[in-house]
Amino acid sequence: MKEKSTHIVFLLPEYYEVPMGGYKVVFEYASRLSKDGFNVSLVYPSFLFFRRSRLIRKLKLLFFFLYYLVKKRKGVTWFPLDKHIKSVFVFSLRQKHVPEADYYVATAVETAYYLDNYHDVPPSRKYYFIQAVEDWTWGKETVIKSWQFDMHKVVISSWLLSLLQEIGEDATLIENGVDREGLFLIKEQTDRNTFQVMMLYHKQKLKGCDDGLKALEIVRKKMPTLRSVWFGSYQKPAWLPDWIEYTQQPTIEQLNDMYNDSAIYLAPSHNEGFGLTVGEAMTCGCAVVCTDTGGFLTMATHDETALVVPVGNVQKMAEAIVRLIEDESLRHRLASKAYESIARFTWDSAYQSFKRLFVE
């Protein structure tokens, strides 16, 4: 076990009061490190790239800065962080605002730019935890430039590793764990509603929710008994049809029931670095239909552990769902093979690899 004086600072891009997939991964590692004797701090800034931001983003940043000055943030409540972790709220991630540490971990493209400017910190103490191609705000050129900074990169999928290697960079590959306390197989496929499809809702267009809805509508025209259950961090969207049931921020018990009641899980994302919910669905015995975005392919092999369709191809997505509904043996085979395959993605294994980064 490492001495308690070893201090690791995770640089987050902002503070979220609702569950976020990428944050869950960071918090998982942070909590395990803290329980293992490391001194861990999570640092949340109010302003990042303020001058480069559009007016609406500037107004949002100013609002939340003033809001949280009054509210006095205490840290996240939606994840069971270890009680010894320090949540630090700062004006920006400029080094003068950030606690001094033995190691610094950038967790997003913006945070990597700030860490790169910590000139008195040697590259051996700088880590860049890359979970996706984060080109949705600042563009791909900004992302690629950040990947070339002189710091130790860590990626969560072979796909991301290949992208870095294409530009002459290297990284440590540590695939996420997907096992989660409270999520497990209860019902076999034979005991599920064959016509129930589950899906994650997210506001970001890159999650492909519009595509998912269109595909489900195509299926429902052919199979009127189709029902779908969606979940997400946000309020139920007003445009969601009545035949889709929505649960906002489900408890772990509710989420487990949703996975186990559903025969099929649909993942229509355009861009995923990994895809935790696909792994969770497989853990709970769902048959999966997903797009061929790189991160999903860590877990999904077409016609072996899932049906994989081209990103954005709504018709192929609908056809895959219909195929699984109509072909019981295929649905059972894919679900069973995925359940066996996904068992190797454990947090215990991932954490041991992650911890070694900080053990000299």
TIFILUM-733706 format. One record per residue (C-alpha): x, y negated, z negated; residue in three letters. Coordinates in Angstrom, 1 decimal, m for minus. Example, Ala and Ser with C-alpha at 12.3 -4.5 7.8 and 13.67 -1.06 7.14 Angstrom:
BEGIN
{u = 12.3, v = 4.5, w = m7.8, resn = ala}
{u = 13.7, v = 1.1, w = m7.1, resn = ser}
//
This chain:
BEGIN
{u = 0.0, v = 0.0, w = 0.0, resn = met}
{u = 1.2, v = m3.5, w = 0.9, resn = lys}
{u = 1.9, v = m6.0, w = m1.9, resn = glu}
{u = m1.0, v = m8.2, w = m2.7, resn = lys}
{u = 1.1, v = m11.3, w = m2.0, resn = ser}
{u = 1.0, v = m10.6, w = 1.7, resn = thr}
{u = m1.4, v = m13.1, w = 3.1, resn = his}
{u = m3.3, v = m12.6, w = 6.4, resn = ile}
{u = m5.3, v = m15.5, w = 7.9, resn = val}
{u = m8.0, v = m14.8, w = 10.5, resn = phe}
{u = m8.7, v = m17.9, w = 12.6, resn = leu}
{u = m12.4, v = m17.9, w = 13.7, resn = leu}
{u = m13.8, v = m20.1, w = 16.4, resn = pro}
{u = m16.8, v = m21.2, w = 14.3, resn = glu}
{u = m19.2, v = m20.2, w = 11.5, resn = tyr}
{u = m22.3, v = m18.2, w = 12.3, resn = tyr}
{u = m25.2, v = m17.6, w = 10.0, resn = glu}
{u = m26.5, v = m14.7, w = 12.2, resn = val}
{u = m24.9, v = m11.4, w = 13.1, resn = pro}
{u = m22.4, v = m11.4, w = 15.9, resn = met}
{u = m20.7, v = m8.3, w = 17.3, resn = gly}
{u = m17.2, v = m9.7, w = 17.7, resn = gly}
{u = m17.3, v = m11.1, w = 14.1, resn = tyr}
{u = m18.5, v = m7.7, w = 12.8, resn = lys}
{u = m15.2, v = m6.2, w = 14.1, resn = val}
{u = m13.1, v = m8.9, w = 12.5, resn = val}
{u = m15.0, v = m8.7, w = 9.2, resn = phe}
{u = m14.6, v = m4.9, w = 9.2, resn = glu}
{u = m10.8, v = m5.2, w = 9.4, resn = tyr}
{u = m10.6, v = m8.1, w = 7.0, resn = ala}
{u = m12.7, v = m6.3, w = 4.4, resn = ser}
{u = m10.6, v = m3.1, w = 4.7, resn = arg}
{u = m7.3, v = m5.1, w = 4.4, resn = leu}
{u = m8.6, v = m6.9, w = 1.4, resn = ser}
{u = m9.6, v = m3.6, w = m0.3, resn = lys}
{u = m6.2, v = m2.3, w = 0.5, resn = asp}
{u = m4.4, v = m5.0, w = m1.4, resn = gly}
{u = m3.8, v = m7.6, w = 1.2, resn = phe}
{u = m4.6, v = m11.3, w = 0.5, resn = asn}
{u = m7.1, v = m12.2, w = 3.3, resn = val}
{u = m8.6, v = m15.5, w = 4.3, resn = ser}
{u = m11.2, v = m16.3, w = 7.0, resn = leu}
{u = m10.8, v = m19.8, w = 8.3, resn = val}
{u = m13.8, v = m21.5, w = 10.0, resn = tyr}
{u = m13.2, v = m24.9, w = 11.8, resn = pro}
{u = m15.8, v = m27.5, w = 12.5, resn = ser}
{u = m14.1, v = m28.8, w = 15.7, resn = phe}
{u = m12.3, v = m27.0, w = 18.5, resn = leu}
{u = m11.4, v = m28.5, w = 21.8, resn = phe}
{u = m13.6, v = m31.5, w = 20.9, resn = phe}
{u = m12.3, v = m33.8, w = 23.6, resn = arg}
{u = m12.8, v = m31.1, w = 26.3, resn = arg}
{u = m16.3, v = m30.3, w = 25.2, resn = ser}
{u = m19.4, v = m31.5, w = 27.0, resn = arg}
{u = m21.6, v = m34.1, w = 25.3, resn = leu}
{u = m24.2, v = m31.6, w = 24.1, resn = ile}
{u = m21.5, v = m29.4, w = 22.5, resn = arg}
{u = m20.0, v = m32.5, w = 20.9, resn = lys}
{u = m23.4, v = m33.4, w = 19.4, resn = leu}
{u = m23.8, v = m29.9, w = 18.2, resn = lys}
{u = m20.4, v = m29.9, w = 16.5, resn = leu}
{u = m21.0, v = m33.2, w = 14.8, resn = leu}
{u = m24.4, v = m32.1, w = 13.6, resn = phe}
{u = m23.1, v = m28.9, w = 12.0, resn = phe}
{u = m20.1, v = m30.7, w = 10.5, resn = phe}
{u = m22.4, v = m33.1, w = 8.7, resn = leu}
{u = m24.9, v = m30.4, w = 7.9, resn = tyr}
{u = m22.4, v = m28.2, w = 6.2, resn = tyr}
{u = m20.8, v = m31.1, w = 4.4, resn = leu}
{u = m24.0, v = m31.4, w = 2.5, resn = val}
{u = m24.9, v = m27.7, w = 2.3, resn = lys}
{u = m21.5, v = m26.5, w = 1.0, resn = lys}
{u = m21.0, v = m23.3, w = 2.9, resn = arg}
{u = m20.2, v = m20.2, w = 0.8, resn = lys}
{u = m19.4, v = m17.7, w = 3.6, resn = gly}
{u = m21.4, v = m15.2, w = 5.6, resn = val}
{u = m24.3, v = m13.4, w = 4.0, resn = thr}
{u = m25.1, v = m10.9, w = 6.8, resn = trp}
{u = m22.0, v = m8.8, w = 6.4, resn = phe}
{u = m20.8, v = m7.1, w = 3.2, resn = pro}
{u = m17.4, v = m8.9, w = 3.0, resn = leu}
{u = m15.0, v = m7.7, w = 0.3, resn = asp}
{u = m15.5, v = m10.1, w = m2.7, resn = lys}
{u = m11.8, v = m11.0, w = m2.8, resn = his}
{u = m11.8, v = m12.5, w = 0.7, resn = ile}
{u = m11.5, v = m16.3, w = 0.8, resn = lys}
{u = m13.8, v = m18.2, w = 3.2, resn = ser}
{u = m12.1, v = m21.5, w = 4.1, resn = val}
{u = m13.9, v = m24.2, w = 6.0, resn = phe}
{u = m11.7, v = m26.8, w = 7.7, resn = val}
{u = m12.0, v = m29.8, w = 10.0, resn = phe}
{u = m10.0, v = m28.1, w = 12.8, resn = ser}
{u = m7.5, v = m25.3, w = 13.2, resn = leu}
{u = m4.5, v = m27.7, w = 13.4, resn = arg}
{u = m1.8, v = m26.1, w = 11.2, resn = gln}
{u = m2.0, v = m28.8, w = 8.6, resn = lys}
{u = m5.6, v = m27.8, w = 7.8, resn = his}
{u = m5.0, v = m24.1, w = 7.6, resn = val}
{u = m3.7, v = m22.2, w = 4.5, resn = pro}
{u = 0.0, v = m21.0, w = 4.8, resn = glu}
{u = 0.2, v = m17.3, w = 5.4, resn = ala}
{u = 2.5, v = m14.4, w = 6.3, resn = asp}
{u = 0.5, v = m13.5, w = 9.4, resn = tyr}
{u = m2.0, v = m15.4, w = 11.5, resn = tyr}
{u = m4.6, v = m13.7, w = 13.7, resn = val}
{u = m6.3, v = m15.6, w = 16.5, resn = ala}
{u = m9.7, v = m14.1, w = 17.2, resn = thr}
{u = m10.9, v = m16.1, w = 20.3, resn = ala}
{u = m9.4, v = m18.0, w = 23.2, resn = val}
{u = m9.8, v = m21.4, w = 21.5, resn = glu}
{u = m8.1, v = m20.2, w = 18.3, resn = thr}
{u = m5.2, v = m18.8, w = 20.3, resn = ala}
{u = m4.5, v = m22.2, w = 21.7, resn = tyr}
{u = m4.3, v = m23.7, w = 18.2, resn = tyr}
{u = m2.1, v = m20.8, w = 16.9, resn = leu}
{u = 0.3, v = m21.3, w = 19.8, resn = asp}
{u = 1.0, v = m24.8, w = 18.5, resn = asn}
{u = 2.1, v = m23.5, w = 15.1, resn = tyr}
{u = 5.7, v = m24.1, w = 16.1, resn = his}
{u = 7.3, v = m23.3, w = 12.8, resn = asp}
{u = 5.6, v = m19.9, w = 12.8, resn = val}
{u = 7.7, v = m17.2, w = 14.6, resn = pro}
{u = 5.9, v = m15.1, w = 17.3, resn = pro}
{u = 6.3, v = m12.0, w = 15.2, resn = ser}
{u = 3.8, v = m13.5, w = 12.7, resn = arg}
{u = 1.3, v = m14.5, w = 15.3, resn = lys}
{u = m1.4, v = m12.0, w = 16.5, resn = tyr}
{u = m4.1, v = m12.5, w = 19.2, resn = tyr}
{u = m7.0, v = m10.1, w = 18.8, resn = phe}
{u = m8.7, v = m9.9, w = 22.2, resn = ile}
{u = m12.2, v = m8.5, w = 22.4, resn = gln}
{u = m13.4, v = m9.7, w = 25.8, resn = ala}
{u = m12.7, v = m11.9, w = 28.8, resn = val}
{u = m14.0, v = m15.0, w = 27.1, resn = glu}
{u = m14.5, v = m17.1, w = 30.3, resn = asp}
{u = m18.1, v = m18.2, w = 29.6, resn = trp}
{u = m17.1, v = m21.6, w = 28.1, resn = thr}
{u = m13.7, v = m22.7, w = 29.3, resn = trp}
{u = m13.2, v = m20.6, w = 32.5, resn = gly}
{u = m11.0, v = m17.7, w = 33.4, resn = lys}
{u = m7.9, v = m19.7, w = 34.0, resn = glu}
{u = m7.9, v = m20.9, w = 30.4, resn = thr}
{u = m8.3, v = m17.3, w = 29.2, resn = val}
{u = m5.5, v = m16.0, w = 31.3, resn = ile}
{u = m3.2, v = m18.8, w = 30.1, resn = lys}
{u = m3.9, v = m17.9, w = 26.5, resn = ser}
{u = m3.0, v = m14.2, w = 27.2, resn = trp}
{u = 0.5, v = m15.4, w = 28.2, resn = gln}
{u = 1.2, v = m17.0, w = 24.8, resn = phe}
{u = 4.2, v = m15.7, w = 22.9, resn = asp}
{u = 2.3, v = m13.7, w = 20.3, resn = met}
{u = 1.5, v = m10.0, w = 19.7, resn = his}
{u = m1.7, v = m9.2, w = 21.5, resn = lys}
{u = m4.2, v = m6.5, w = 20.4, resn = val}
{u = m7.0, v = m5.3, w = 22.6, resn = val}
{u = m10.0, v = m3.1, w = 21.9, resn = ile}
{u = m10.3, v = m1.2, w = 25.2, resn = ser}
{u = m8.1, v = 0.3, w = 28.0, resn = ser}
{u = m9.9, v = m2.0, w = 30.4, resn = trp}
{u = m8.7, v = m5.1, w = 28.6, resn = leu}
{u = m5.2, v = m3.6, w = 28.4, resn = leu}
{u = m5.1, v = m3.1, w = 32.1, resn = ser}
{u = m6.1, v = m6.7, w = 32.7, resn = leu}
{u = m3.2, v = m8.0, w = 30.6, resn = leu}
{u = m0.8, v = m5.6, w = 32.3, resn = gln}
{u = m1.9, v = m6.9, w = 35.7, resn = glu}
{u = m0.5, v = m10.3, w = 34.7, resn = ile}
{u = 2.7, v = m8.9, w = 33.3, resn = gly}
{u = 1.7, v = m8.9, w = 29.6, resn = glu}
{u = 1.4, v = m6.0, w = 27.2, resn = asp}
{u = m0.7, v = m5.4, w = 24.1, resn = ala}
{u = m1.5, v = m2.9, w = 21.4, resn = thr}
{u = m4.6, v = m0.9, w = 22.1, resn = leu}
{u = m6.8, v = m0.2, w = 19.1, resn = ile}
{u = m10.3, v = 1.0, w = 20.1, resn = glu}
{u = m13.1, v = 0.0, w = 17.7, resn = asn}
{u = m14.8, v = 2.3, w = 15.4, resn = gly}
{u = m18.6, v = 2.7, w = 15.9, resn = val}
{u = m19.5, v = 4.7, w = 12.8, resn = asp}
{u = m21.5, v = 2.5, w = 10.5, resn = arg}
{u = m23.0, v = 3.4, w = 7.1, resn = glu}
{u = m26.7, v = 3.9, w = 7.5, resn = gly}
{u = m26.6, v = 4.8, w = 11.2, resn = leu}
{u = m26.9, v = 8.6, w = 11.9, resn = phe}
{u = m28.8, v = 11.2, w = 13.8, resn = leu}
{u = m32.2, v = 12.0, w = 12.3, resn = ile}
{u = m34.3, v = 13.2, w = 15.3, resn = lys}
{u = m33.3, v = 15.5, w = 18.1, resn = glu}
{u = m34.3, v = 14.3, w = 21.6, resn = gln}
{u = m37.2, v = 16.8, w = 21.6, resn = thr}
{u = m38.8, v = 14.9, w = 18.8, resn = asp}
{u = m38.6, v = 11.4, w = 20.3, resn = arg}
{u = m40.9, v = 9.3, w = 22.4, resn = asn}
{u = m39.7, v = 10.1, w = 26.0, resn = thr}
{u = m41.1, v = 6.8, w = 27.2, resn = phe}
{u = m39.4, v = 4.6, w = 24.6, resn = gln}
{u = m36.4, v = 2.5, w = 25.7, resn = val}
{u = m34.3, v = 0.4, w = 23.3, resn = met}
{u = m32.3, v = m2.7, w = 24.1, resn = met}
{u = m30.3, v = m5.5, w = 22.4, resn = leu}
{u = m31.5, v = m9.1, w = 23.0, resn = tyr}
{u = m29.0, v = m11.9, w = 23.3, resn = his}
{u = m29.3, v = m15.5, w = 24.5, resn = lys}
{u = m26.1, v = m15.3, w = 26.5, resn = gln}
{u = m26.7, v = m14.6, w = 30.2, resn = lys}
{u = m23.7, v = m12.3, w = 30.3, resn = leu}
{u = m25.6, v = m9.8, w = 28.2, resn = lys}
{u = m27.9, v = m9.2, w = 31.1, resn = gly}
{u = m31.2, v = m9.3, w = 29.3, resn = cys}
{u = m33.0, v = m10.7, w = 32.3, resn = asp}
{u = m31.8, v = m7.8, w = 34.3, resn = asp}
{u = m32.9, v = m5.4, w = 31.6, resn = gly}
{u = m36.4, v = m6.8, w = 31.5, resn = leu}
{u = m36.7, v = m6.7, w = 35.3, resn = lys}
{u = m35.6, v = m3.0, w = 35.3, resn = ala}
{u = m38.1, v = m2.1, w = 32.6, resn = leu}
{u = m40.9, v = m3.9, w = 34.5, resn = glu}
{u = m40.1, v = m1.8, w = 37.6, resn = ile}
{u = m40.2, v = 1.4, w = 35.5, resn = val}
{u = m43.5, v = 0.4, w = 33.9, resn = arg}
{u = m45.2, v = m0.1, w = 37.2, resn = lys}
{u = m44.5, v = 3.6, w = 37.9, resn = lys}
{u = m45.0, v = 4.7, w = 34.3, resn = met}
{u = m47.6, v = 2.5, w = 32.5, resn = pro}
{u = m47.0, v = 4.3, w = 29.2, resn = thr}
{u = m43.4, v = 3.0, w = 29.0, resn = leu}
{u = m42.7, v = 1.0, w = 25.8, resn = arg}
{u = m39.6, v = m0.8, w = 24.8, resn = ser}
{u = m38.2, v = m1.9, w = 21.5, resn = val}
{u = m35.7, v = m4.8, w = 21.3, resn = trp}
{u = m33.7, v = m6.2, w = 18.5, resn = phe}
{u = m31.4, v = m9.2, w = 18.0, resn = gly}
{u = m30.1, v = m12.0, w = 15.8, resn = ser}
{u = m32.4, v = m14.6, w = 17.3, resn = tyr}
{u = m36.1, v = m15.3, w = 17.1, resn = gln}
{u = m38.4, v = m13.4, w = 19.4, resn = lys}
{u = m38.3, v = m15.1, w = 22.8, resn = pro}
{u = m41.7, v = m16.6, w = 23.8, resn = ala}
{u = m41.5, v = m15.0, w = 27.3, resn = trp}
{u = m41.3, v = m11.4, w = 26.0, resn = leu}
{u = m44.3, v = m9.4, w = 27.2, resn = pro}
{u = m46.6, v = m7.8, w = 24.6, resn = asp}
{u = m45.6, v = m4.2, w = 25.5, resn = trp}
{u = m42.1, v = m4.9, w = 24.2, resn = ile}
{u = m41.7, v = m4.7, w = 20.4, resn = glu}
{u = m39.1, v = m7.1, w = 18.9, resn = tyr}
{u = m37.4, v = m7.0, w = 15.5, resn = thr}
{u = m35.2, v = m9.9, w = 14.5, resn = gln}
{u = m32.2, v = m9.0, w = 12.3, resn = gln}
{u = m33.4, v = m5.5, w = 11.4, resn = pro}
{u = m32.2, v = m3.9, w = 8.2, resn = thr}
{u = m29.9, v = m1.0, w = 8.7, resn = ile}
{u = m32.8, v = 1.3, w = 7.9, resn = glu}
{u = m35.0, v = m0.3, w = 10.5, resn = gln}
{u = m32.2, v = m0.2, w = 13.1, resn = leu}
{u = m31.5, v = 3.5, w = 12.4, resn = asn}
{u = m35.2, v = 4.3, w = 12.9, resn = asp}
{u = m35.3, v = 2.3, w = 16.1, resn = met}
{u = m32.4, v = 4.2, w = 17.5, resn = tyr}
{u = m33.8, v = 7.6, w = 16.4, resn = asn}
{u = m37.3, v = 6.9, w = 17.7, resn = asp}
{u = m36.0, v = 5.9, w = 21.2, resn = ser}
{u = m35.1, v = 8.5, w = 23.8, resn = ala}
{u = m33.1, v = 6.0, w = 25.9, resn = ile}
{u = m30.8, v = 3.0, w = 25.2, resn = tyr}
{u = m30.4, v = 0.4, w = 27.9, resn = leu}
{u = m27.2, v = m1.8, w = 28.0, resn = ala}
{u = m27.4, v = m4.2, w = 31.0, resn = pro}
{u = m24.4, v = m6.5, w = 30.1, resn = ser}
{u = m22.4, v = m8.3, w = 32.8, resn = his}
{u = m19.3, v = m8.5, w = 30.6, resn = asn}
{u = m18.3, v = m6.5, w = 27.5, resn = glu}
{u = m14.9, v = m5.9, w = 26.0, resn = gly}
{u = m16.2, v = m2.8, w = 24.2, resn = phe}
{u = m19.9, v = m2.6, w = 23.4, resn = gly}
{u = m20.6, v = m1.6, w = 19.8, resn = leu}
{u = m24.4, v = m1.0, w = 20.3, resn = thr}
{u = m23.7, v = 1.6, w = 23.0, resn = val}
{u = m21.6, v = 3.5, w = 20.5, resn = gly}
{u = m24.2, v = 3.2, w = 17.8, resn = glu}
{u = m26.9, v = 4.4, w = 20.2, resn = ala}
{u = m24.8, v = 7.5, w = 21.0, resn = met}
{u = m24.1, v = 8.1, w = 17.3, resn = thr}
{u = m27.9, v = 8.2, w = 16.8, resn = cys}
{u = m28.6, v = 10.6, w = 19.7, resn = gly}
{u = m29.9, v = 8.3, w = 22.4, resn = cys}
{u = m29.3, v = 8.9, w = 26.1, resn = ala}
{u = m27.6, v = 5.8, w = 27.5, resn = val}
{u = m28.1, v = 3.8, w = 30.7, resn = val}
{u = m25.4, v = 1.1, w = 31.0, resn = cys}
{u = m23.6, v = m1.1, w = 33.5, resn = thr}
{u = m20.1, v = m0.4, w = 34.7, resn = asp}
{u = m18.6, v = m3.4, w = 32.9, resn = thr}
{u = m15.1, v = m2.4, w = 31.7, resn = gly}
{u = m15.7, v = m2.2, w = 28.0, resn = gly}
{u = m18.7, v = 0.2, w = 28.3, resn = phe}
{u = m16.5, v = 2.7, w = 30.2, resn = leu}
{u = m14.5, v = 3.3, w = 27.1, resn = thr}
{u = m17.4, v = 5.4, w = 25.9, resn = met}
{u = m19.6, v = 5.9, w = 29.0, resn = ala}
{u = m18.6, v = 8.4, w = 31.7, resn = thr}
{u = m21.2, v = 8.6, w = 34.5, resn = his}
{u = m23.3, v = 11.7, w = 34.5, resn = asp}
{u = m21.3, v = 13.0, w = 31.5, resn = glu}
{u = m22.0, v = 10.8, w = 28.5, resn = thr}
{u = m24.3, v = 8.2, w = 30.2, resn = ala}
{u = m25.8, v = 7.1, w = 33.5, resn = leu}
{u = m23.7, v = 4.2, w = 34.7, resn = val}
{u = m25.0, v = 1.7, w = 37.2, resn = val}
{u = m23.4, v = m1.4, w = 38.9, resn = pro}
{u = m23.6, v = m4.7, w = 37.0, resn = val}
{u = m26.6, v = m6.7, w = 38.0, resn = gly}
{u = m28.2, v = m3.9, w = 40.1, resn = asn}
{u = m31.7, v = m3.9, w = 38.6, resn = val}
{u = m33.1, v = m1.3, w = 41.0, resn = gln}
{u = m30.4, v = 1.2, w = 40.1, resn = lys}
{u = m31.0, v = 0.5, w = 36.5, resn = met}
{u = m34.7, v = 1.2, w = 36.8, resn = ala}
{u = m34.0, v = 4.4, w = 38.8, resn = glu}
{u = m31.6, v = 5.7, w = 36.1, resn = ala}
{u = m34.3, v = 5.1, w = 33.4, resn = ile}
{u = m36.9, v = 7.0, w = 35.5, resn = val}
{u = m34.4, v = 9.8, w = 36.1, resn = arg}
{u = m33.8, v = 10.2, w = 32.4, resn = leu}
{u = m37.5, v = 10.1, w = 31.6, resn = ile}
{u = m38.4, v = 12.7, w = 34.3, resn = glu}
{u = m35.4, v = 15.0, w = 33.8, resn = asp}
{u = m35.6, v = 16.3, w = 30.2, resn = glu}
{u = m32.6, v = 18.6, w = 30.6, resn = ser}
{u = m30.4, v = 15.8, w = 31.9, resn = leu}
{u = m31.5, v = 13.5, w = 29.1, resn = arg}
{u = m30.7, v = 16.1, w = 26.4, resn = his}
{u = m27.4, v = 17.0, w = 28.0, resn = arg}
{u = m26.1, v = 13.4, w = 28.2, resn = leu}
{u = m27.3, v = 12.5, w = 24.7, resn = ala}
{u = m25.7, v = 15.7, w = 23.2, resn = ser}
{u = m22.4, v = 15.2, w = 25.1, resn = lys}
{u = m22.3, v = 11.5, w = 24.1, resn = ala}
{u = m23.0, v = 12.4, w = 20.4, resn = tyr}
{u = m20.0, v = 14.7, w = 20.4, resn = glu}
{u = m17.7, v = 12.3, w = 22.3, resn = ser}
{u = m18.4, v = 9.2, w = 20.3, resn = ile}
{u = m17.4, v = 10.9, w = 17.0, resn = ala}
{u = m13.7, v = 10.2, w = 17.7, resn = arg}
{u = m14.3, v = 6.4, w = 17.4, resn = phe}
{u = m14.0, v = 6.0, w = 13.6, resn = thr}
{u = m13.3, v = 2.9, w = 11.6, resn = trp}
{u = m10.9, v = 4.8, w = 9.4, resn = asp}
{u = m8.7, v = 5.7, w = 12.4, resn = ser}
{u = m9.0, v = 2.2, w = 13.9, resn = ala}
{u = m8.1, v = 0.5, w = 10.6, resn = tyr}
{u = m5.0, v = 2.7, w = 10.0, resn = gln}
{u = m3.7, v = 1.5, w = 13.4, resn = ser}
{u = m4.6, v = m2.1, w = 12.7, resn = phe}
{u = m3.0, v = m2.1, w = 9.2, resn = lys}
{u = 0.3, v = m0.9, w = 10.7, resn = arg}
{u = 0.6, v = m4.3, w = 12.5, resn = leu}
{u = 1.2, v = m5.9, w = 9.2, resn = phe}
{u = 3.4, v = m3.3, w = 7.5, resn = val}
{u = 7.1, v = m4.0, w = 8.1, resn = glu}
//
